[in-house]
Amino acid sequence: MGGNVVERRGVAGVPEPVVDREPPRRRSPSRRRWLVVATLIGPGMLVMLADTDAGSVITAAQSGALYRFGFVLPELLLIPILYVVQEITVRVGLTTGKGHGALIREYFGAPWAYAAAVTLLVACAGALVTEFAGIAGVGLLVGLPKAATVGTAAFGLTALIIFGRYRR
């Protein structure tokens, strides 16, 4: 509580302390605008930003070194498509309360759900390899051996999987 303490005469002339309170803070117009923009953009943008990992940075650096600005226009054209697909995916999941595999199984059958799960497994394994390669690269930049950095990261990830809770 902020403000100054002021004495005031109360019942029977006994002084009682009164706290002069500050008015409640209102959000600034720029903060309100930011909240409106964040609400309109939705969770798709967060998913898209969260996908910036070691593999995508290394791939972007290599393609930039090889092709220079040749892929800038196609990538700029793909940004809205990527955003819309991720936004729709998140909103469908939130609306139905079902995951990707459950919806595929429900609408297209079990074989297509298994095919999607296998391709997702392959993609996740590839992403895990690129993450460990990025961790090894950063370790080499600071003078640590690859085995130490990758081993520590693998141990931490394994501990998280074994002892972690999904909600946390």
C-alpha positions as CSV (number, residue, x, y, z in Angstrom):
1,M,0.0,0.0,0.0
2,G,1.4,3.4,-0.9
3,G,0.5,6.8,0.2
4,N,1.0,9.0,3.2
5,V,-0.3,8.5,6.7
6,V,-2.5,11.4,7.9
7,E,-4.1,11.9,11.3
8,R,-7.8,12.5,11.4
9,R,-10.0,13.1,14.5
10,G,-12.4,10.2,14.9
11,V,-15.1,9.3,17.4
12,A,-14.7,11.2,20.7
13,G,-11.8,13.2,19.4
14,V,-9.5,10.2,19.4
15,P,-7.0,10.5,16.5
16,E,-7.1,7.6,14.1
17,P,-4.6,7.0,11.3
18,V,-6.0,7.3,7.8
19,V,-4.0,6.0,4.8
20,D,-4.2,8.3,1.8
21,R,-4.3,5.7,-0.9
22,E,-3.1,6.1,-4.5
23,P,-5.7,5.6,-7.2
24,P,-5.6,2.2,-8.9
25,R,-3.2,2.1,-11.9
26,R,-4.7,2.0,-15.3
27,R,-3.1,0.3,-18.2
28,S,-1.6,2.7,-20.6
29,P,-3.1,2.9,-24.1
30,S,0.0,1.4,-25.7
31,R,-0.2,-1.6,-23.3
32,R,-3.9,-2.1,-24.1
33,R,-3.1,-1.9,-27.8
34,W,-0.4,-4.5,-27.3
35,L,-2.8,-6.9,-25.5
36,V,-5.4,-6.5,-28.3
37,V,-2.7,-7.2,-30.9
38,A,-1.5,-10.2,-29.0
39,T,-5.0,-11.5,-28.7
40,L,-5.7,-11.1,-32.4
41,I,-2.4,-12.7,-33.4
42,G,-3.1,-15.7,-31.2
43,P,-1.2,-18.8,-30.3
44,G,0.0,-19.5,-33.8
45,M,2.6,-16.7,-33.6
46,L,4.0,-18.2,-30.4
47,V,4.3,-21.6,-31.9
48,M,6.0,-20.1,-35.0
49,L,8.5,-18.2,-32.8
50,A,9.1,-21.2,-30.6
51,D,10.3,-23.1,-33.7
52,T,13.5,-21.1,-33.9
53,D,16.0,-23.7,-32.9
54,A,19.6,-24.7,-33.7
55,G,18.7,-26.6,-36.8
56,S,16.6,-23.8,-38.3
57,V,19.3,-21.2,-37.6
58,I,22.1,-23.4,-39.0
59,T,20.0,-24.2,-42.1
60,A,19.1,-20.5,-42.6
61,A,22.8,-19.5,-42.3
62,Q,23.9,-22.2,-44.8
63,S,21.2,-21.3,-47.3
64,G,22.0,-17.6,-46.9
65,A,25.7,-18.2,-47.5
66,L,25.0,-20.4,-50.5
67,Y,22.1,-18.6,-52.2
68,R,22.4,-15.1,-50.6
69,F,19.1,-13.3,-51.0
70,G,17.6,-15.8,-53.5
71,F,15.2,-17.3,-51.0
72,V,14.1,-14.2,-49.3
73,L,11.0,-13.7,-51.5
74,P,9.8,-17.3,-51.2
75,E,10.3,-17.2,-47.4
76,L,8.4,-14.0,-47.1
77,L,5.5,-15.5,-49.1
78,L,5.6,-18.6,-46.9
79,I,5.3,-16.7,-43.6
80,P,1.5,-16.1,-43.8
81,I,0.9,-19.7,-44.9
82,L,3.0,-21.0,-42.0
83,Y,1.2,-18.7,-39.6
84,V,-2.3,-19.7,-40.8
85,V,-1.6,-23.4,-40.7
86,Q,-0.2,-23.2,-37.2
87,E,-3.0,-21.0,-36.0
88,I,-5.7,-23.3,-37.4
89,T,-4.0,-26.3,-35.9
90,V,-3.8,-24.8,-32.4
91,R,-7.4,-23.5,-32.6
92,V,-8.8,-26.9,-33.8
93,G,-7.0,-28.6,-30.9
94,L,-8.3,-26.1,-28.4
95,T,-11.8,-26.3,-29.8
96,T,-12.1,-30.1,-30.1
97,G,-10.0,-31.0,-27.1
98,K,-8.4,-33.7,-29.2
99,G,-4.8,-34.1,-30.4
100,H,-3.6,-34.3,-34.0
101,G,-3.5,-38.1,-34.1
102,A,-6.9,-38.5,-32.5
103,L,-8.5,-36.2,-35.1
104,I,-6.7,-38.0,-38.0
105,R,-7.9,-41.4,-36.7
106,E,-11.4,-40.1,-36.3
107,Y,-11.8,-38.7,-39.7
108,F,-9.4,-40.7,-41.9
109,G,-8.9,-44.0,-40.0
110,A,-6.1,-45.8,-38.1
111,P,-3.7,-46.4,-41.0
112,W,-3.4,-42.7,-41.7
113,A,-3.0,-42.0,-38.0
114,Y,-0.1,-44.5,-37.8
115,A,1.4,-43.0,-41.0
116,A,1.2,-39.5,-39.4
117,A,2.7,-40.8,-36.1
118,V,5.6,-42.5,-37.9
119,T,6.5,-39.4,-40.0
120,L,6.2,-37.3,-36.8
121,L,8.6,-39.7,-35.0
122,V,11.1,-39.4,-37.9
123,A,10.8,-35.6,-37.9
124,C,11.3,-35.5,-34.1
125,A,14.3,-37.8,-34.2
126,G,15.9,-35.5,-36.9
127,A,15.1,-32.4,-34.8
128,L,16.7,-34.0,-31.7
129,V,19.8,-34.8,-33.7
130,T,20.1,-31.2,-34.9
131,E,19.5,-29.9,-31.4
132,F,22.3,-32.0,-30.1
133,A,24.5,-30.9,-33.0
134,G,23.8,-27.3,-32.0
135,I,24.6,-28.0,-28.4
136,A,27.9,-29.6,-29.4
137,G,28.7,-26.6,-31.6
138,V,28.1,-24.1,-28.8
139,G,30.2,-26.3,-26.5
140,L,33.1,-26.2,-29.0
141,L,32.8,-22.4,-29.3
142,V,33.4,-22.0,-25.6
143,G,36.1,-24.7,-25.5
144,L,34.2,-27.7,-24.1
145,P,34.5,-31.2,-25.6
146,K,31.5,-32.4,-27.6
147,A,31.1,-35.5,-25.4
148,A,30.7,-33.4,-22.3
149,T,28.2,-31.0,-23.7
150,V,26.1,-33.6,-25.5
151,G,26.3,-36.0,-22.6
152,T,25.2,-33.4,-20.1
153,A,22.3,-32.3,-22.4
154,A,21.3,-35.9,-22.9
155,F,21.4,-36.6,-19.2
156,G,19.3,-33.5,-18.4
157,L,16.8,-34.4,-21.1
158,T,16.5,-38.0,-19.8
159,A,16.1,-36.8,-16.2
160,L,13.4,-34.4,-17.3
161,I,11.5,-37.1,-19.1
162,I,11.8,-39.6,-16.2
163,F,11.2,-37.2,-13.2
164,G,9.3,-34.3,-14.8
165,R,5.6,-33.8,-14.7
166,Y,3.6,-32.9,-17.8
167,R,1.7,-30.1,-16.1
168,R,4.8,-28.5,-14.7
